[in-house]
């Protein structure tokens, strides 16, 4: 009887450990799928995207130079969609590239040296933006093959990928093109913060190492994407377009 009880106990313990050891939560992937679907049907928002690179031997000046940011707003709820997007490097007073969409006209500013505009036609002929929420489906089963962890803690989704299962052939080509012996992806993590089932912020972290003549240097690349004022009236602050020249006869905006 004692042996039977011991056996039952061991089996129960084994099943318990198996359940506890599972790091892939379907609820996390379901929440991610819903949030992306909601993202596709958003009609207006402000946004901010930035990327920074950190390495053990990087100086403060180099760290500042490695920060890249895009910020702006858009509103697709009217017949004439509006967009403001400015790209800049840390510490620069002038965006190195800015793009605006207003009254079916696309404006581009390159470091205040080239300012051009191009008409997209009337509201009837201008390209229409259509995002289908209902047809979106996250390939969850395929993702599970590459995931080490998928968790949902309150309103935070965390995904950790097994980089040994990811095809890194393009990194090999990158290493070859840059005269390196190898470039390897050692870490891939995505953290998504939700608000009312919408993506409020998403952060992608990449751990990369490069090897040359048996010397290896590592760096961490972090990209973040944040949304605010979702589906609300956007007061987009457009610049004065009076000094933008017509780009119809140039290839800059084509």
N, C-alpha and C positions, 0 to 999 in steps of 0.2 A: 504493500500500500504506500509506504514511504517513497519507494522508487517511482511509483506511478505519479504521486503528488509532485515529486521533484521534476519528473519529466514534463508534466503539465505546466509547472512553474517556469521551467526553462524555455518551453515553446512560447508561452505567453510573454516572457521577457524578450525573446528573440523578435517576436512581432512588434513589441513595443519599441525596441531599439531601431528596427527597420523603419517604423513610422517616424520616429524622432530624427532619424538620419536623413530623411528626404528633405532636400533644400529647395525643391522646386514647388512653389505654391501656385496652383492654378488660379487662385483669386488674384494674385499679382498680375498675371498675364491677362486675365479678364478685365481688370481695372485699367491696364495699359491700353488694351484694345478699345475700350469705351472712351478713354480720354483722347486717343488719336482720332477716333470717329467724330467726337465733339469738336476737335480742332479743325477738321475738314469743313465743318458747317459754320464756323465762326465768320461773321460778317465785318467785324471791326475790332481793332485792338491796338495798343501800343506794344512795342517789342524792343528787346535789347539782347544782342548776341555778343559775346566776347570770347576771345581765345588767348591763353597765356601759356608760356613755356617756362618750366622751372627745372633747373639742373644743379647738381651739387656745387660745381665750380662757377656758376654764373654770377656775374656782378650785378649790382643794383641797376646800373645803367643798361646793361644787356637785358635784364629782366623787364625794365620799363619799355625797352624797344621791342620786346617780344609780345606786348599786349596789343591786341587787335580788337576793335569793337565796331559793331553795327547797331544803330538804333534808329527808331522811327515809329511811324504809325500808318494804319491803312483803314479805309472805310469802303466796303463793297456794296453798301445797302442802297445806293442811288444808281441812276442810269449811267452816271459818269463816275467810275471808281476813282478814289483818291489814294495816293501813296506818297510817303516821305521816307527816304532811307539814306542815311549818312554813314559812311565808313571812315574810321579814323584810327590813327595809331596813338598810343599813350603819350601824352605830353605835347602833341601837335595841336596848334590853335585852329588850323584850317583842315577840314576833312579832306583826305586825299581823293575821295570820290563820293559824290552824292547823286541821288537819282530821285526824281519827283514825277508824279503823275497827277495832272490836274486838267480838267476840261478836255479830256481825250488828247492831251498833248504830253509827250514824254520829254522831260528836261534832264540834262546831264551836266554835272560840274566836275571837272578834273583839276583839283588843287587850285581853283580860282584862275587857272591859266586857259582852260578851254571850257566855254559855256555854250552849249548847243541845245536846240529843241527840235522836236519832230512831231508833226501831227499824226495821230492814229486814226483819223477820219471822224465821221459823225458817230453819235451813239448807236445808230443802226448798223454801221459798218465796222465799228471798233471791235476788237477781240473781246469776247465775253468769257468771264471766268466762271467755271462751273466745277464744283467739288462735290462728289457723290458720297455722302455719309453712309447711306444704306448698303452700298456695294462694297464697302471696305471690310476686309477681314484679315486679322493679324495671323500670320503663319505660326501659330503657337507650337504645334507639334514639331515643326522643323526647328524652331528656336530652342526647344528643350534639348536637342542634340548638342547644342553648343553652350548651354548654360551650366554653370556650377551652382548658382544660387538665384532664386527669384522669390522675393519676399514682399509682403505688404504690411507695413507697420503704421497703423492709423491712416495718414494720408500720404505716406511716402513709399514709393515703389523702388526697390533696389534690385538691379540685375548685375550679376557677375558672370563673365564669360570665361570658358576654358579656352585660352588662346592657343593651346596645342592642337585644337581641332579646327582652327581657322586657317584657311588657305593664305599663306604668306608669300606666295610666288611673286606678287607685285612688289613686295618689299625687297625681294632678291633683285629684281630688275632695278629698283630704285638705288640699291646699294651699288650695283654694277655701274649705273649711270653716273654716280657721284664718286667713283673711285674707292669705295669702301669694300671691305671683305664681306660684311654682312650687316643687315638691319633686322632686328627682331622685335616683334610685338609681345611684351611680357605681361601686360595688364590691359583689360578692357572692362570698364565698369560704367553703368548708367544709373543715375539716381533721378527719379521724377517725383516732384512734389505736386500734389493735386489740390484743387480748390473747387468744390461743387462739381466734381467729376470732370473738370477741365484741367489741362496742364497749366500750372502756374509757373513752374521752373523745371528745366531739365538740364542735367549736368553730365557730360561725357568725359571720362578720364582715361587717357591712354598712357601706358608705360612703355617707352621705346628705348632700345639700346642699339648702339652702332659700334662695330668693331673694325679696327684697322691695325694691321701688323701686331696682333695679339693684345692691343690696348682697346678697352671697351669703355665707352662713355654712355651714361644713361640720362634720360630726360623724361619729365612728366608733362604731357600736354593736356590742358583742361579747357573744355569748351562748354559754355553755359548759354542757355536760351531761356529768357523770361518774358512772360506776357502779363499785361495789366490792362485794366479798363476794357475788359472783353464785352463785346456787343453793346457798347455804350456810344454816345455821341462823341466823335473825335474832333477836337479843335486843332487841326493840323496847321502848324506854323510854317507857311511857305515863304521862301525868300522872294525878293523882287526879281522878276524874270525879264525886266526891261532890257538888260544887256546881254540876253541869250540870243545867239544868232541861229538862223534857220540851217538845219543840218540835212535838208532834203537832197543836196547835191554832194554830200560827203559820205564816207563809209564809217564814221565814228559811231553812230547809233544803229548801224545796220548789223 
